[in-house]
């Protein structure tokens, strides 16, 4: 107490001392040493000491080190009340008796069972029994807890060690991890769903044609978006790089009018989807009624979330989700949608690769067949030619050899023709025939950018009595449909300017009863036109090369079953 004596010698008044005495503690006070020269106030509890310090000024404080530490913590809290209010975790200080000597407002907001759990775990640090030996646990510990209302909490307890290396108090920090756990489980489910999307060819769809695979993929995407993220109203568009057009692949819960929008990757006049497609950045609209970028979709829509579909660093499309509630989407929604969006992009890419591989493989197979068959047939023709020269004078044998040579030549040329990548119609339709009772006199429009295919199909249909008009590309077909009606439209899907779906849509706009058949080379459908067109009344799909009988049969069926005009 030398410091007190020094102050007393300098001061002209009694020295004010605050003594903090904890329960069970006893020691002689300074008044027994310095008598009337000191003014001693005694605080029996920590809260009482803090109150006295807040309302008076003292020259000295006499207390144990842990009490001094607690007072320092309290002063920090007192000086930064807004910081304490902002902390989202519950914080409490517990003594050896398990009593909560201090708590922040957040902890006090928690239910009684949460606070009791914190106190119990903190008290356990004082008496950590192991193998019958009681030893204080001087390290931090993290445990989980489920409250009576089903919420999950995580608690970290940290002992406060005094100068004697003993535990004086234990600090507990507890926070609600329910949402984080749910999100973790949701992410795991999304990862599993993503793996299922890209397993399309390996399991259930190995024997399906490309349009059926697209339909199955669409159903899976819709189911996962609904079940995992509770997105009920959404569209998925794929970006056509050549035209920058956003082509609709899937639509759920939104009115049919959204399919009429011609959207492009552009920041102006193309809705939020167009904006996201050109910027590559996700967009949350908390109130679409005041958003200048929003194009009307969901009836009485309140908010929307739009994210890019990325394949690595390449943007291939856009996912747009809408809700009738305002501010229905947050950062968690955005992150989850972006994550699943990558899986959607990968699934679409895998499907395109699968189709392209099928296209390439068949083309290579055709070339291999031509190579393997043409060489031996040419050898046969050479041998026959030599035999004919050897058998001069044997006219009957020479005629038979010539017939064999003719047949061999026909086989070689037919194989070459059938395996050509530009071949559309397999088989021969010999000469003009009498008018078909169903197709005779029918007006048919053919759209294909390959001249050979266009003319071959025209000749076949003309031979059964059809009146045929041809278009060299999609735009020309659309222009023709604007001024002329047809009993049937036959269009290739993949054309350089406008796709088969564009021709389909124009035909339906001109006359909804007009049947449309789409043609595609080896099932290749880069813009997923078949899925959408089938949903809107596509009559049939022909996969090149197709047989004459198949072509006539599909057209006859489509014309026969076309709805009658009112």
C-alpha positions as CSV (number, residue, x, y, z in Angstrom):
1,X,0.0,0.0,0.0
2,X,3.0,2.3,-0.5
3,X,1.2,4.0,-3.4
4,X,-1.7,5.0,-1.1
5,X,0.7,6.5,1.4
6,X,2.4,8.5,-1.2
7,X,-0.8,10.0,-2.5
8,X,-1.9,10.7,1.1
9,X,1.2,12.8,1.7
10,X,0.5,14.9,-1.4
11,X,-3.3,15.2,-1.1
12,X,-5.0,17.8,1.1
13,X,-8.1,15.5,1.4
14,X,-8.9,11.9,2.3
15,X,-8.0,9.4,-0.4
16,X,-11.0,7.8,-2.0
17,X,-10.7,4.0,-2.3
18,X,-13.2,1.5,-3.8
19,X,-12.8,-2.1,-2.4
20,X,-14.4,-4.9,-4.3
21,X,-14.9,-7.9,-2.1
22,X,-16.0,-11.2,-3.6
23,X,-18.0,-13.8,-1.7
24,X,-16.0,-15.7,0.9
25,X,-13.1,-13.2,0.7
26,X,-11.7,-11.4,3.7
27,X,-8.7,-9.1,4.2
28,X,-7.9,-6.1,6.3
29,X,-9.1,-2.9,4.7
30,X,-6.8,0.2,4.2
31,X,-8.7,2.1,6.9
32,X,-7.1,-0.2,9.5
33,X,-3.7,1.0,8.3
34,X,-4.3,4.6,7.4
35,X,-7.2,5.4,9.7
36,X,-9.2,8.6,8.9
37,X,-6.9,9.6,6.0
38,X,-8.8,7.3,3.6
39,X,-12.5,7.2,2.5
40,X,-13.2,3.6,1.7
41,X,-16.3,2.4,-0.2
42,X,-17.0,-1.4,-0.4
43,X,-18.8,-3.2,-3.2
44,X,-20.0,-6.7,-2.6
45,X,-20.8,-7.6,-6.2
46,X,-19.4,-6.8,-9.6
47,X,-22.5,-5.0,-10.8
48,X,-22.4,-2.8,-7.6
49,X,-18.8,-1.9,-8.3
50,X,-19.5,-1.0,-11.9
51,X,-22.4,1.3,-10.7
52,X,-20.3,3.0,-8.1
53,X,-17.5,3.7,-10.6
54,X,-20.0,5.1,-13.1
55,X,-21.3,7.7,-10.5
56,X,-18.1,8.7,-8.5
57,X,-14.4,9.1,-8.9
58,X,-11.9,7.0,-6.9
59,X,-8.2,7.3,-6.4
60,X,-7.6,3.6,-6.0
61,X,-9.4,0.3,-6.5
62,X,-8.6,-2.7,-4.4
63,X,-9.7,-6.0,-6.0
64,X,-8.5,-9.4,-7.3
65,X,-7.0,-9.5,-10.8
66,X,-10.1,-11.2,-12.3
67,X,-12.4,-8.5,-10.9
68,X,-10.1,-5.9,-12.5
69,X,-10.3,-7.7,-15.8
70,X,-14.1,-7.9,-15.6
71,X,-14.3,-4.2,-14.9
72,X,-12.1,-3.5,-17.9
73,X,-14.4,-5.5,-20.1
74,X,-17.4,-3.7,-18.8
75,X,-15.8,-0.4,-19.5
76,X,-15.2,-1.3,-23.1
77,X,-18.8,-2.4,-23.4
78,X,-20.0,0.7,-21.7
79,X,-18.0,2.9,-24.1
80,X,-19.2,1.0,-27.2
81,X,-22.9,0.2,-26.7
82,X,-23.7,0.3,-30.4
83,X,-21.0,-2.4,-31.0
84,X,-22.6,-4.7,-28.4
85,X,-26.0,-4.2,-29.9
86,X,-24.7,-5.0,-33.4
87,X,-23.1,-8.3,-32.4
88,X,-25.3,-11.2,-33.7
89,X,-23.8,-13.8,-31.4
90,X,-24.9,-14.2,-27.9
91,X,-22.0,-13.6,-25.4
92,X,-22.0,-14.4,-21.7
93,X,-19.5,-14.6,-18.9
94,X,-20.0,-17.3,-16.4
95,X,-18.4,-17.8,-13.0
96,X,-17.5,-21.1,-11.2
97,X,-20.9,-21.4,-9.7
98,X,-22.4,-21.4,-13.2
99,X,-24.0,-17.9,-12.7
100,X,-24.2,-15.6,-15.6
101,X,-22.3,-12.5,-14.4
102,X,-22.6,-10.6,-17.7
103,X,-24.5,-11.1,-20.9
104,X,-24.9,-9.0,-24.1
105,X,-28.5,-8.1,-25.3
106,X,-28.4,-10.8,-28.0
107,X,-27.9,-13.6,-25.4
108,X,-30.7,-12.2,-23.3
109,X,-33.0,-12.4,-26.4
110,X,-32.4,-16.2,-26.7
111,X,-34.7,-18.6,-25.0
112,X,-34.1,-19.9,-21.4
113,X,-32.9,-23.3,-22.6
114,X,-30.2,-21.7,-24.8
115,X,-28.9,-19.5,-22.0
116,X,-29.0,-22.5,-19.6
117,X,-27.0,-24.6,-22.0
118,X,-24.4,-21.9,-22.3
119,X,-24.1,-21.6,-18.5
120,X,-23.8,-25.3,-18.1
121,X,-21.1,-25.7,-20.7
122,X,-19.1,-22.8,-19.3
123,X,-19.3,-24.2,-15.8
124,X,-18.1,-27.6,-17.0
125,X,-14.8,-25.9,-17.9
126,X,-14.1,-25.5,-14.2
127,X,-14.6,-29.2,-13.5
128,X,-13.7,-31.3,-16.6
129,X,-13.8,-34.8,-15.2
130,X,-11.8,-37.5,-17.1
131,X,-11.2,-41.0,-15.8
132,X,-12.4,-40.0,-12.4
133,X,-9.9,-37.1,-12.1
134,X,-11.3,-33.6,-12.0
135,X,-9.1,-31.1,-14.0
136,X,-10.0,-27.7,-15.2
137,X,-10.2,-27.4,-19.0
138,X,-8.1,-24.4,-20.0
139,X,-8.7,-24.6,-23.8
140,X,-11.6,-23.5,-26.0
141,X,-14.3,-26.0,-26.9
142,X,-17.0,-25.9,-29.5
143,X,-20.3,-27.9,-29.1
144,X,-23.7,-28.0,-30.9
145,X,-27.1,-27.7,-29.3
146,X,-30.7,-28.0,-30.5
147,X,-33.2,-25.8,-28.8
148,X,-36.7,-26.9,-27.9
149,X,-38.1,-25.0,-30.9
150,X,-35.9,-27.1,-33.3
151,X,-33.2,-24.5,-34.0
152,X,-29.5,-25.5,-34.0
153,X,-26.9,-23.5,-32.1
154,X,-23.1,-23.6,-32.0
155,X,-21.4,-22.7,-28.8
156,X,-17.7,-21.9,-28.1
157,X,-16.5,-21.7,-24.5
158,X,-13.2,-20.0,-23.7
159,X,-11.7,-20.0,-20.1
160,X,-10.2,-16.7,-18.8
161,X,-6.9,-17.5,-17.1
162,X,-5.7,-15.3,-14.2
163,X,-2.2,-14.4,-13.2
164,X,-2.1,-17.6,-11.0
165,X,-2.9,-19.7,-14.2
166,X,-6.2,-20.6,-12.8
167,X,-9.6,-20.2,-14.5
168,X,-11.4,-17.2,-13.1
169,X,-14.3,-17.1,-15.5
170,X,-15.5,-18.6,-18.8
171,X,-16.7,-16.7,-21.8
172,X,-19.4,-18.4,-23.9
173,X,-20.2,-17.3,-27.5
174,X,-23.3,-18.9,-29.0
175,X,-25.0,-18.3,-32.4
176,X,-27.9,-19.7,-34.4
177,X,-26.5,-21.9,-37.2
178,X,-29.9,-23.3,-38.3
179,X,-29.9,-21.4,-41.6
180,X,-26.3,-22.2,-42.2
181,X,-27.0,-25.9,-41.7
182,X,-30.0,-25.8,-44.0
183,X,-28.0,-24.0,-46.6
184,X,-25.2,-26.6,-46.3
185,X,-27.8,-29.4,-46.8
186,X,-29.3,-27.5,-49.7
187,X,-25.9,-27.2,-51.3
188,X,-25.3,-30.9,-50.9
189,X,-28.7,-31.6,-52.5
190,X,-27.9,-29.2,-55.4
191,X,-24.6,-30.9,-56.0
192,X,-26.3,-34.3,-56.1
193,X,-29.0,-32.9,-58.5
194,X,-26.2,-31.5,-60.7
195,X,-24.6,-34.9,-60.9
196,X,-27.9,-36.4,-61.9
197,X,-28.4,-33.8,-64.6
198,X,-25.1,-34.6,-66.4
199,X,-25.7,-38.4,-66.1
200,X,-28.4,-38.2,-68.7
201,X,-26.7,-40.5,-71.3
202,X,-25.2,-43.0,-68.8
203,X,-28.4,-44.3,-67.4
204,X,-32.1,-43.9,-68.1
205,X,-31.8,-42.1,-71.4
206,X,-29.2,-44.1,-73.3
207,X,-31.8,-45.3,-75.8
208,X,-33.8,-42.1,-76.2
209,X,-33.7,-39.8,-79.2
210,X,-32.3,-36.3,-78.7
211,X,-35.8,-34.6,-78.5
212,X,-36.8,-37.1,-75.8
213,X,-33.6,-36.4,-73.9
214,X,-34.2,-32.7,-74.0
215,X,-37.7,-33.2,-72.7
216,X,-36.4,-35.4,-69.9
217,X,-33.7,-32.8,-69.1
218,X,-36.3,-30.1,-68.9
219,X,-38.5,-32.1,-66.5
220,X,-35.5,-32.8,-64.3
221,X,-34.5,-29.1,-64.2
222,X,-38.1,-28.1,-63.3
223,X,-38.3,-30.7,-60.6
224,X,-35.0,-29.8,-59.0
225,X,-35.7,-26.0,-59.1
226,X,-39.0,-26.6,-57.4
227,X,-37.9,-29.2,-54.8
228,X,-34.5,-27.8,-53.9
229,X,-34.9,-24.0,-54.2
230,X,-38.7,-23.7,-54.2
231,X,-38.6,-21.8,-57.5
232,X,-42.0,-22.3,-59.1
233,X,-42.0,-19.5,-61.7
234,X,-39.0,-19.3,-64.0
235,X,-37.7,-19.4,-67.6
236,X,-34.4,-20.7,-69.0
237,X,-33.0,-19.2,-72.1
238,X,-30.0,-20.4,-74.2
239,X,-27.9,-17.8,-75.9
240,X,-27.5,-18.1,-79.7
241,X,-24.0,-16.7,-80.2
242,X,-24.4,-15.9,-83.8
243,X,-27.6,-13.8,-83.5
244,X,-27.2,-12.9,-79.7
245,X,-30.8,-14.1,-79.4
246,X,-32.1,-15.7,-76.2
247,X,-34.0,-18.8,-77.1
248,X,-36.5,-20.3,-74.7
249,X,-35.6,-23.8,-73.5
250,X,-37.8,-24.2,-70.4
251,X,-40.7,-22.3,-68.9
252,X,-42.6,-23.1,-65.7
253,X,-45.3,-21.2,-63.9
254,X,-45.3,-18.2,-66.2
255,X,-47.9,-17.1,-68.7
256,X,-47.6,-18.2,-72.4
257,X,-47.1,-14.5,-73.3
258,X,-43.5,-14.7,-72.2
259,X,-42.8,-17.1,-75.1
260,X,-43.7,-14.3,-77.5
261,X,-40.8,-12.1,-76.4
262,X,-37.9,-11.9,-78.8
263,X,-35.1,-11.3,-76.4
264,X,-31.5,-10.5,-77.2
265,X,-28.4,-10.1,-75.1
266,X,-28.8,-6.3,-74.8
267,X,-29.0,-3.9,-71.9
268,X,-31.9,-1.9,-73.4
269,X,-35.4,-3.1,-74.2
270,X,-34.7,-6.8,-73.6
271,X,-35.8,-7.2,-70.0
272,X,-33.6,-8.2,-67.1
273,X,-32.7,-11.4,-68.9
274,X,-31.2,-9.4,-71.8
275,X,-29.3,-7.3,-69.3
276,X,-27.8,-10.3,-67.5
277,X,-26.9,-12.0,-70.8
278,X,-24.9,-9.0,-71.9
279,X,-23.2,-8.1,-68.5
280,X,-22.8,-11.7,-67.2
281,X,-23.8,-10.4,-63.7
282,X,-26.7,-11.7,-61.6
283,X,-29.5,-9.3,-60.9
284,X,-32.0,-9.1,-58.0
285,X,-35.0,-6.9,-58.4
286,X,-36.7,-6.4,-55.0
287,X,-39.7,-4.6,-56.6
288,X,-40.3,-5.2,-60.3
289,X,-43.1,-2.7,-60.4
290,X,-40.6,0.1,-60.3
291,X,-37.8,-1.6,-62.2
292,X,-37.2,-0.1,-65.6
293,X,-35.6,-3.2,-67.0
294,X,-38.4,-5.6,-66.1
295,X,-40.7,-7.0,-68.8
296,X,-44.0,-8.2,-67.7
297,X,-44.0,-11.9,-66.9
298,X,-45.7,-13.3,-63.8
299,X,-49.2,-11.9,-63.1
300,X,-48.9,-9.5,-60.1
301,X,-45.1,-10.2,-59.9
302,X,-43.3,-8.6,-57.0
303,X,-39.7,-9.5,-57.3
304,X,-37.3,-11.4,-59.5
305,X,-33.9,-13.1,-59.5
306,X,-31.9,-13.5,-62.8
307,X,-28.5,-15.3,-63.0
308,X,-26.2,-16.2,-65.9
309,X,-25.8,-19.9,-66.9
310,X,-22.0,-20.3,-67.1
311,X,-20.0,-23.1,-68.6
312,X,-16.6,-22.3,-67.0
313,X,-16.0,-18.7,-68.1
314,X,-18.5,-18.8,-71.0
315,X,-22.0,-17.5,-70.7
316,X,-24.4,-19.8,-72.5
317,X,-27.8,-18.7,-71.2
318,X,-29.9,-17.1,-68.4
319,X,-32.1,-18.4,-65.6
320,X,-34.9,-16.0,-64.6
321,X,-37.0,-16.6,-61.5
322,X,-40.0,-14.5,-60.4
323,X,-42.2,-14.3,-57.2
324,X,-45.4,-12.5,-56.3
325,X,-43.8,-11.4,-53.1
326,X,-41.6,-8.3,-53.0
327,X,-38.0,-8.8,-51.9
328,X,-38.4,-12.6,-52.1
329,X,-34.8,-13.2,-53.0
330,X,-31.6,-12.6,-51.1
331,X,-27.9,-13.3,-51.5
332,X,-28.3,-16.9,-50.4
333,X,-30.9,-17.3,-53.2
334,X,-28.5,-15.7,-55.7
335,X,-25.6,-17.9,-54.7
336,X,-27.7,-21.1,-54.8
337,X,-29.2,-20.2,-58.2
338,X,-25.7,-19.4,-59.6
339,X,-24.4,-22.7,-58.3
340,X,-27.2,-24.8,-59.8
341,X,-27.1,-22.6,-62.9
342,X,-23.6,-24.0,-63.6
343,X,-25.0,-27.5,-63.4
344,X,-27.8,-26.6,-65.8
345,X,-25.2,-25.2,-68.2
346,X,-23.1,-28.3,-67.9
347,X,-26.1,-30.6,-68.6
348,X,-27.0,-28.6,-71.7
349,X,-23.4,-28.7,-72.9
350,X,-23.1,-32.4,-72.3
351,X,-26.3,-33.0,-74.3
352,X,-25.0,-30.9,-77.1
353,X,-21.6,-32.7,-77.1
354,X,-23.5,-36.0,-77.1
355,X,-25.5,-34.9,-80.1
356,X,-22.5,-33.5,-81.9
357,X,-20.6,-36.7,-81.2
358,X,-23.5,-38.7,-82.6
359,X,-23.4,-36.4,-85.7
360,X,-19.6,-36.7,-86.1
361,X,-19.6,-40.4,-85.4
362,X,-22.2,-41.1,-88.0
363,X,-20.4,-39.0,-90.5
364,X,-17.2,-40.8,-89.8
365,X,-19.0,-44.1,-89.9
366,X,-20.4,-43.3,-93.3
367,X,-16.9,-42.4,-94.6
368,X,-15.5,-45.6,-93.2
369,X,-18.3,-47.7,-94.8
370,X,-17.7,-46.0,-98.2
371,X,-13.9,-46.7,-97.9
372,X,-14.3,-50.3,-96.8
373,X,-16.9,-51.2,-99.4
374,X,-15.8,-49.1,-102.4
375,X,-12.3,-50.6,-102.7
376,X,-13.4,-54.3,-102.9
377,X,-16.2,-53.5,-105.3
378,X,-13.8,-51.7,-107.5
379,X,-11.6,-54.8,-107.4
380,X,-14.6,-56.9,-108.4
381,X,-15.4,-54.6,-111.3
382,X,-11.8,-54.8,-112.5
383,X,-11.9,-58.7,-112.3
384,X,-15.2,-58.8,-114.2
385,X,-13.8,-56.5,-116.9
386,X,-10.8,-58.8,-117.3
387,X,-13.1,-61.9,-117.5
388,X,-15.2,-60.3,-120.1
389,X,-12.1,-59.8,-122.3
390,X,-11.0,-63.4,-121.7
391,X,-14.4,-64.8,-122.7
392,X,-14.8,-63.2,-126.1
393,X,-17.3,-65.3,-128.1
394,X,-19.1,-66.5,-125.0
395,X,-22.0,-64.0,-125.3
396,X,-24.2,-65.6,-122.6
397,X,-21.5,-65.6,-120.0
398,X,-20.4,-62.0,-121.0
399,X,-24.0,-60.8,-120.5
400,X,-24.1,-62.4,-117.1
401,X,-20.8,-60.8,-116.2
402,X,-22.0,-57.4,-117.4
403,X,-25.2,-57.7,-115.2
404,X,-23.0,-58.5,-112.2
405,X,-20.9,-55.5,-113.0
406,X,-24.0,-53.3,-113.3
407,X,-25.3,-54.5,-109.9
408,X,-21.9,-54.0,-108.2
409,X,-21.7,-50.5,-109.6
410,X,-25.2,-49.8,-108.3
411,X,-24.3,-51.1,-104.8
412,X,-21.2,-48.9,-104.7
413,X,-23.0,-45.8,-105.8
414,X,-25.9,-46.4,-103.5
415,X,-23.6,-46.8,-100.5
416,X,-21.8,-43.6,-101.5
417,X,-25.2,-41.8,-101.8
418,X,-26.7,-43.1,-98.6
419,X,-23.6,-42.3,-96.4
420,X,-23.2,-38.8,-97.7
421,X,-23.7,-36.2,-95.0
422,X,-25.9,-34.2,-97.3
423,X,-28.2,-37.1,-98.1
424,X,-31.8,-36.6,-96.9
425,X,-33.9,-39.1,-98.6
426,X,-33.0,-42.8,-98.9
427,X,-34.6,-44.9,-101.6
428,X,-36.0,-44.2,-105.0
429,X,-39.5,-43.1,-106.0
430,X,-39.7,-44.2,-109.6
431,X,-41.2,-41.7,-112.1
432,X,-44.4,-39.7,-111.8
433,X,-47.2,-41.6,-110.0
434,X,-50.9,-41.1,-109.8
435,X,-52.0,-38.4,-107.4
436,X,-52.1,-39.5,-103.8
437,X,-55.7,-39.4,-102.5
438,X,-54.7,-37.5,-99.4
439,X,-51.8,-35.4,-100.6
440,X,-52.9,-34.7,-104.2
441,X,-53.4,-30.9,-104.7
442,X,-52.0,-30.0,-101.3
443,X,-49.9,-26.9,-101.0
444,X,-46.6,-27.6,-99.2
445,X,-43.7,-25.3,-98.3
446,X,-40.2,-26.7,-98.0
447,X,-37.5,-24.7,-96.3
448,X,-33.9,-26.0,-96.3
449,X,-30.6,-24.3,-97.1
450,X,-29.2,-27.4,-98.8
451,X,-30.2,-27.3,-102.5
452,X,-29.9,-31.1,-103.0
453,X,-32.1,-31.8,-100.1
454,X,-34.6,-29.2,-101.0
455,X,-34.9,-30.4,-104.6
456,X,-35.0,-34.1,-103.7
457,X,-37.9,-33.6,-101.3
458,X,-39.6,-31.3,-103.8
459,X,-39.4,-34.0,-106.5
460,X,-40.7,-36.7,-104.2
461,X,-43.7,-34.7,-103.1
462,X,-44.4,-33.4,-106.7
463,X,-44.5,-37.0,-107.8
464,X,-47.6,-37.7,-105.6
465,X,-49.5,-34.6,-106.8
466,X,-48.4,-31.9,-104.3
467,X,-48.0,-28.3,-105.2
468,X,-44.6,-27.5,-103.8
469,X,-43.0,-24.1,-103.0
470,X,-39.4,-24.0,-101.8
471,X,-37.4,-21.6,-99.6
472,X,-33.6,-21.4,-99.5
473,X,-33.5,-20.3,-95.9
474,X,-35.6,-19.6,-92.8
475,X,-36.1,-15.9,-93.5
476,X,-37.4,-16.5,-97.0
477,X,-39.8,-19.1,-95.7
478,X,-41.1,-16.6,-93.1
479,X,-41.6,-14.0,-95.8
480,X,-43.5,-16.5,-98.0
481,X,-45.7,-17.5,-95.1
482,X,-46.7,-13.8,-94.6
483,X,-48.4,-13.8,-97.9
484,X,-49.5,-17.4,-98.7
485,X,-51.2,-20.2,-96.8
486,X,-50.2,-23.8,-97.0
487,X,-51.6,-27.2,-96.1
488,X,-48.2,-28.2,-94.5
489,X,-44.8,-26.7,-93.9
490,X,-41.6,-28.9,-93.9
491,X,-38.6,-27.1,-92.5
492,X,-35.0,-27.9,-91.6
493,X,-34.1,-26.9,-88.1
494,X,-30.5,-25.7,-88.6
495,X,-30.4,-22.9,-91.1
496,X,-27.9,-20.0,-91.0
497,X,-30.3,-17.1,-90.5
498,X,-33.6,-18.2,-88.9
499,X,-34.1,-21.6,-87.3
500,X,-36.7,-24.2,-87.9
501,X,-38.5,-23.0,-84.8
502,X,-38.8,-19.5,-86.2
503,X,-40.4,-21.0,-89.3
504,X,-42.7,-23.1,-87.1
505,X,-43.7,-20.0,-85.1
506,X,-44.4,-18.0,-88.3
507,X,-46.5,-20.8,-89.8
508,X,-48.6,-21.0,-86.6
509,X,-49.0,-17.3,-86.5
510,X,-50.3,-17.3,-90.0
511,X,-52.6,-20.2,-89.4
512,X,-52.7,-22.2,-86.2
513,X,-54.2,-25.2,-88.0
514,X,-51.2,-25.6,-90.4
515,X,-49.2,-28.7,-89.5
516,X,-45.5,-28.3,-89.4
517,X,-42.8,-31.0,-89.7
518,X,-39.2,-30.3,-88.7
519,X,-36.2,-32.0,-90.2
520,X,-32.8,-32.3,-88.5
521,X,-29.5,-33.9,-89.5
522,X,-28.8,-36.8,-87.2
523,X,-31.0,-35.3,-84.5
524,X,-28.9,-32.2,-84.2
525,X,-31.0,-29.5,-82.5
526,X,-28.6,-26.8,-81.3
527,X,-31.3,-24.3,-80.2
528,X,-33.5,-26.9,-78.6
529,X,-36.3,-26.1,-81.1
530,X,-37.8,-29.5,-81.1
531,X,-38.7,-29.5,-77.4
532,X,-40.5,-26.2,-77.5
533,X,-42.2,-26.8,-80.9
534,X,-43.5,-30.2,-79.7
535,X,-45.0,-28.5,-76.7
536,X,-46.8,-26.1,-79.1
537,X,-48.1,-28.6,-81.6
538,X,-45.4,-29.8,-83.8
539,X,-46.7,-32.5,-86.1
540,X,-43.6,-34.7,-86.4
541,X,-39.8,-34.7,-86.6
542,X,-37.8,-36.4,-89.4
543,X,-34.2,-37.4,-88.8
544,X,-32.0,-37.3,-91.9
545,X,-31.5,-39.4,-93.8
546,X,-35.1,-40.7,-93.9
547,X,-36.8,-43.0,-96.3
548,X,-39.2,-41.9,-99.0
549,X,-42.0,-44.0,-97.5
550,X,-41.3,-42.4,-94.1
551,X,-41.5,-38.9,-95.5
552,X,-44.7,-39.6,-97.4
553,X,-46.2,-41.4,-94.4
554,X,-45.5,-38.5,-91.9
555,X,-46.8,-35.9,-94.3
556,X,-49.9,-37.9,-95.1
557,X,-50.6,-38.4,-91.3
558,X,-50.0,-34.7,-90.5
559,X,-52.3,-33.5,-93.3
560,X,-55.0,-36.0,-92.5
561,X,-55.0,-35.1,-88.7
562,X,-54.7,-31.4,-89.1
563,X,-57.6,-29.5,-87.4
564,X,-60.2,-28.2,-89.7
565,X,-60.5,-24.5,-90.1
566,X,-63.6,-23.0,-88.6
